[in-house]
Amino acid sequence: MRVVIAEDLALLRDGLTRILEAYGMTVVAAVDNAASLAKSMTDSDVDIAVVDVRMPPTYTNEGLRAAIDLRADRPGFPVLVLSQYVEPLYARELLASGEGSVGYLLKDRVTDVGRFVESVQQVADGGTVLDPEVVAVLLSRSEQTSPVARLTTREREVLALMAEGRSNAAIAARLFVSDKAVGKHTNSIFTKLDLPVADDDNRRVLAVLAFLDGPR
């Protein structure tokens, strides 16, 4: 897998490079600003970009804007965005296209190297990954309103893990239940939320996130 990294902090940029290369990926460019990111993306063989939300010169949302522009130029191109803080608005903008191959994680998640690398691979393979803290914020906005309020405690747990981008098998392993049990919970959740059941994991994630982040 060929990766471009855009991160202004040299220490983190080097750390990300070392982590990904240790897991067999090739970092073709590691840059510190949006302009250099755009230049690096002229390489058509790049498989995914890992981008910091805030980069020079204003350190506000240059990285996010660069990621969105990149996906506008190359629809569906895999992008994993890293942020220092929980900003549901950033996740909403990234997901606005309705396509997969997108991720939004807090930088703290990088310390869980295995999960971080798994997230990079999942996004590169066309999946959607959303940080658990962002999911928690979206759920907290929804859980007092119908129909999310109708979900059981276990169904809320399954819903949160679905929104993070986890498959049924991963949810089953996390909750120490069978795949069959997760399937039953999933069907119940989609029935209660009036969502069409989707066999494809990524379409399922996007449907759940669209519901959670929809108008109240």
Salt bridges, closest charged atoms under 4 A:
GLU7 OE1 - LYS107 NZ 3.18
ASP14 OD2 - ARG18 NE 2.72
ASP43 OD2 - ARG2 NH2 2.82
ASP52 OD2 - LYS107 NZ 3.15
GLU93 OE1 - ARG65 NH2 2.78
GLU118 OE2 - ARG115 NH1 2.82
ASP131 OD2 - ARG109 NE 2.73
GLU133 OE2 - ARG109 NH2 3.43
GLU155 OE1 - LYS192 NZ 2.88
GLU157 OE1 - ARG154 NH1 2.80
GLU164 OE1 - ARG166 NE 3.03
ASP201 OD1 - ARG204 NH2 3.75
ASP213 OD2 - ARG92 NE 2.74
